[in-house]
Amino acid sequence: MKVAKEKLKKLGEKVLDDIESGKNPSIDIPLRTLSNVVYDPKTCSLTLGKKSAKRFLFNIAHAKKFTQTTMVAAFCNQLLKEGLHTSLRDMFYALKRTFPNSDENTFEEENQSNSVLVDLEVTLNTLREQLNLAADVRGKMVGRILIKDRGDTINCSRMGSGGWGIPSVVEDIQFKKIDANFILVVEKNALYERLNEDKFWQKYKAILITVQGQAARGARRLIQRLSLEQKLPVYVVTDANSWGWYIYSVIKYGSISLAHVSDRLGTPTAKFLGMTISDIERFGLQNFTERATEVDIKRAQEMLKYEWFKHPAWQKELKLLIQKKIKAEIEALSGRGLRFVTETYLPTKIENQEFLP
């Protein structure tokens, strides 16, 4: 919090210095475009390049965005000063109608204020969570781990049929006791429910996490913290399609849209456990596949060109999807029996260390 306050203060002082010296006040904002995203093979992460653009106050094209940026910065500064946390939605409404005696909206839609917030994140090189703004809350965890969250001690091995809901802000969570060999991250809640009911995490001494689709920032940060601080391997399971595989890559490398925080959200040591197109024939799932749509195939073709999917194993799977025009959901394994995934598929692949990078 202290570091975030200092960064906001420096930003304000820079704008004030511009005004006092007679300059056109400006803010330097790194570009968040694909052309400015760089893949670093050494760190296995996506990062922003050096391209940036100035946002000026006295410029017809920039004036509104400049004003919006400073207003969001002031709002975050007030949150930190008062020790309050709030949501992106709350921020939108708090700033929507700000100018007194005016019918002009500062922001017309929430995606506008969200976009400006990301600009501020990039400019300050900080997480929105460190500015006391909560992102989407999505994801659950269960397993052999004892944590402390805002004074409450939580035993994640005693969560019944549900699990501990992963909050947006996980910076202050303390890991009090862990008795696990690895972290198993699954894309879908349905698989999480099956693994939880079958006590897979207990039998194999694992921490089980569901990200429930594209992983929310809180879940990604928690996975990274567990991996880095506790030295635990991370295995990821998704559907056998281009969208599931991209969910894995976001957990591992970071995302194009959030390349500026990949170092705080990505888990470079993560490995892909399944599913793959190759699994379909190997585990006798031919009768449980779906036809890949044109959108699926187009996405796979795009991913073939990404530097972080250049490994031969990934090139093979992407090309198989394109050539065979098939895909498979993780639930397809239920065609072999409801417990096939917990008793055969996952144990076999983990025991044989059958991972994709």
Summary of the structure (lengths in Angstrom):
residues: 357
radius of gyration: 22.6
end to end distance: 35.2
largest distance: 73.4
contacts: 1152
relative contact order: 0.11
helix: 48%
strand: 19%
